[in-house]
Amino acid sequence: MRIQFGNLLVDIGLINLPSVNLIGRKGKDKFDHWFSDMSQPFNMYSYQSSIIKSIVCVGLYPNVAATNDGIIGSALISNKISISDPSVNGRSFWWDGKREVNVHPSSVSFNLKKPRYPFMVFLEKVETSKIFLRDITIVSPYSILLFGGSISVQHQAGIVTIDGWLKITAPAQIAVLFKELRATLDAVLKELIRKPEISTVVKNEVVQSIVQLLLDEEKSH
């Protein structure tokens, strides 16, 4: 899958093929060593879990669920969700904005009693005896703020809502800064898509600021 993804990035011009001769390597192994090269700019943050998780958030959103700590009260009421008993067997309840959902028993996070953050993204949702989420990743509030849906700032309450139902508590000025940062990042990415040959995005000041925010958030929790 990594080779497949790397080849897609090559095809759209976001990374360049190596200039060295790779004769002797065949098929999917041809660029395996190159994609694994930690000196390449696309691998700069490959061991930073907070950055990897934020990228997963980008790719999977709006496949998102939250505990009651991450949901505005009106969303719970409108969907007739009770928060009187927030957990069962020590595990958190999760909601996808419409109903209660459950972490699939095969997930490594199934027995997680207290998630680090009240948000998760998921790849697959299946319904059997319950609605289960599979291939999940717990993601941070900063990831949701930066890469989630539309933001609405409730200045007086110090609350940010995302897509009308996710909730993050933050001072109004911080929320506004994140909103402006998102707009700037969107402009950077649009320019990159328009001109992939200028793919120095990892050195871009906006991108570096976002990376630092995510790294700092990881350290503070």
C-alpha positions in Angstrom: 0.0 0.0 0.0 2.9 2.4 0.8 4.4 1.7 -2.7 1.0 2.3 -4.2 0.5 5.6 -2.4 4.0 6.7 -3.3 3.5 6.0 -6.9 0.3 8.1 -6.8 2.2 11.0 -5.4 4.8 10.6 -8.2 2.1 10.4 -10.9 0.5 13.7 -9.8 3.9 15.4 -9.5 4.1 16.0 -5.8 7.3 14.0 -5.4 10.0 13.4 -8.0 11.4 10.1 -9.1 15.0 9.4 -7.9 17.7 10.4 -10.3 19.8 7.3 -9.4 19.7 4.2 -11.6 17.6 1.5 -9.9 18.4 -1.3 -12.4 18.3 -4.6 -10.7 15.2 -4.0 -8.7 11.9 -5.3 -10.0 8.2 -4.6 -9.6 7.0 -3.1 -6.4 10.5 -3.4 -4.9 11.9 -1.0 -7.4 11.2 2.1 -5.3 10.8 0.4 -1.9 14.3 1.4 -0.7 13.7 5.0 -2.0 10.4 5.3 -0.2 12.0 4.1 3.0 14.9 6.6 2.8 14.5 8.8 5.9 16.5 11.6 4.2 13.7 12.1 1.8 11.5 15.2 2.6 8.3 13.1 2.4 9.6 11.0 5.4 10.5 14.0 7.5 7.8 13.4 10.1 7.2 9.6 9.6 8.0 8.8 13.2 5.9 11.6 14.7 2.7 9.9 15.7 0.8 13.2 16.1 1.6 14.2 12.5 0.7 10.7 11.2 -2.7 10.8 13.1 -3.5 14.2 11.8 -2.9 13.0 8.2 -5.2 10.0 8.9 -7.8 12.5 10.1 -7.5 14.4 6.8 -8.0 11.3 4.9 -10.9 9.8 6.8 -12.9 12.9 7.9 -16.0 13.1 8.0 -15.9 9.5 9.2 -15.6 10.8 12.8 -17.1 9.8 16.2 -16.9 11.5 19.6 -17.6 10.9 23.2 -20.1 13.1 25.0 -17.1 15.4 25.9 -16.7 16.2 22.3 -20.4 16.7 21.3 -22.6 19.8 21.8 -25.6 19.2 24.0 -28.1 20.2 21.4 -26.8 17.5 19.0 -27.4 14.9 21.8 -30.8 16.2 22.6 -32.0 16.3 19.0 -30.9 12.7 18.5 -32.5 11.7 21.8 -29.1 10.5 23.2 -28.9 10.2 26.9 -25.5 11.0 28.6 -26.6 10.0 32.1 -24.4 6.8 31.9 -21.4 7.8 29.8 -19.7 4.4 29.9 -20.4 0.7 30.0 -17.9 -1.8 31.5 -15.5 1.1 31.8 -15.5 1.8 28.1 -16.6 5.2 26.7 -19.7 5.6 24.6 -19.2 7.0 21.1 -21.5 8.8 18.8 -21.2 9.6 15.1 -23.5 12.6 15.1 -26.7 10.6 14.6 -26.5 7.6 16.9 -24.5 5.6 19.3 -21.7 3.6 17.7 -19.2 1.0 19.2 -15.6 0.2 18.7 -15.3 -3.2 17.0 -14.1 -6.0 19.4 -11.3 -6.8 17.0 -9.8 -3.3 17.4 -6.7 -2.8 19.5 -8.6 0.1 21.1 -11.6 -2.0 22.1 -10.6 -2.1 25.8 -9.5 1.5 25.9 -11.3 2.8 29.0 -10.3 6.5 28.8 -9.2 7.8 25.4 -6.6 10.5 25.4 -8.9 12.7 23.3 -12.7 12.6 22.8 -12.5 12.1 19.0 -11.8 9.3 16.6 -11.8 8.7 12.9 -12.7 5.4 11.3 -12.4 3.6 8.0 -15.4 1.4 8.1 -18.8 1.2 9.8 -20.7 -2.1 10.0 -24.0 -3.0 11.5 -24.7 -6.4 13.1 -26.1 -6.6 16.6 -24.8 -3.1 17.0 -23.2 -0.4 14.9 -19.4 -1.1 15.0 -16.5 1.1 13.8 -13.4 -0.6 12.4 -9.9 0.7 11.7 -10.1 3.5 14.1 -7.6 6.2 15.2 -8.0 8.5 18.2 -7.3 12.1 16.9 -6.6 15.3 18.8 -8.7 18.5 19.0 -6.1 20.4 17.0 -6.4 17.8 14.2 -10.2 18.3 14.2 -9.8 22.1 14.2 -7.3 22.1 11.4 -8.6 19.3 9.2 -12.3 18.8 10.1 -15.4 20.4 8.8 -16.8 23.9 8.9 -16.0 25.9 12.1 -18.4 28.0 14.1 -17.0 30.1 17.0 -19.2 30.9 20.0 -17.2 33.8 21.3 -19.0 34.3 24.6 -19.2 30.6 25.5 -15.6 29.9 24.5 -16.8 26.9 22.4 -16.0 25.9 18.8 -18.4 23.7 17.0 -17.4 21.7 13.9 -20.0 20.7 11.4 -22.7 21.7 13.9 -22.2 18.8 16.4 -18.6 18.3 17.4 -17.4 20.5 20.3 -14.0 21.9 21.3 -13.6 24.3 24.2 -11.1 27.1 23.3 -10.8 30.8 23.9 -12.4 32.7 21.0 -9.2 34.3 19.8 -7.5 30.9 19.6 -10.4 29.5 17.6 -10.3 32.5 15.2 -6.6 32.0 14.7 -7.1 28.3 13.8 -9.9 29.3 11.4 -7.5 31.8 9.7 -4.7 29.2 9.7 -7.0 26.7 7.9 -7.8 29.2 5.2 -4.1 29.9 4.7 -3.3 26.2 4.5 -6.1 25.7 1.9 -4.5 28.4 -0.2 -1.1 26.8 0.1 -2.5 23.4 -0.9 -4.5 24.8 -3.9 -1.3 26.4 -5.2 0.6 23.1 -4.7 -2.1 21.2 -6.6 -2.0 23.9 -9.4 1.8 23.8 -9.6 3.0 20.5 -8.2 6.5 21.2 -9.4 6.9 23.7 -6.5 6.5 20.9 -4.0 8.6 22.4 -1.2 5.5 22.3 1.0 7.4 20.8 3.9 9.5 23.9 4.1 6.5 26.3 3.9 6.1 28.5 7.0 2.4 27.8 7.3 3.0 24.0 7.2 5.8 24.2 9.6 3.6 26.2 12.0 0.9 23.6 11.8 3.4 20.8 12.4 4.8 22.6 15.5 1.3 23.1 16.9 0.6 19.4 16.6 3.9 18.5 18.2 3.3 20.9 21.0 -0.2 19.6 21.6 1.2 16.0 21.8 3.7 17.1 24.4 1.1 18.9 26.5 -1.1 15.9 27.0 
